[in-house]
Amino acid sequence: MRNMWKKVTTIVVLCVMLIVPVTVGATEETEYQEVGFVYDGAGLLTDEEIVELENQIASMKENTDWDIFAVTTDYAEGKSAMEYADDFYDARTEENSNGILVLIDMDNREIYVSTCGKAIRYLTDARMERILDDGFYYVSNEEYASCLSAMLE
């Protein structure tokens, strides 16, 4: 009987040792795949939606030669949506680049558009309001891919 309890205890300890690293890793900062233009850190998009957004952005990049990103996060690292978006963009582009980043920030519960270079001149305050209005329509219905697509469009 004593040997059986040792075996059970050993199995339980091994299971705990295997489970703890997985749950601890899940609470750390989101790791983004550094390929493409869509970064779904909040896990809001399906694989098919990511491919559609990637294609939309690739077409836009071809026409504008801008750096363009669509990002979701559920952990903004203690930053506002604006700070998170600007830092995310700056970390992935060269200095003095032109472009935009559209963000669904589930941590701060808002959507945001970050602009850089020539995009600042093209996206006036009135255009930015229309972009955000289009995005709010979809995000309020939890249609996250449609929200990002509408803001990019």
Salt bridges, closest charged atoms under 4 A:
GLU34 OE2 - ARG92 NH2 3.32
ASP67 OD1 - LYS61 NZ 3.79
GLU77 OE1 - LYS79 NZ 3.30
ASP87 OD2 - LYS79 NZ 2.80
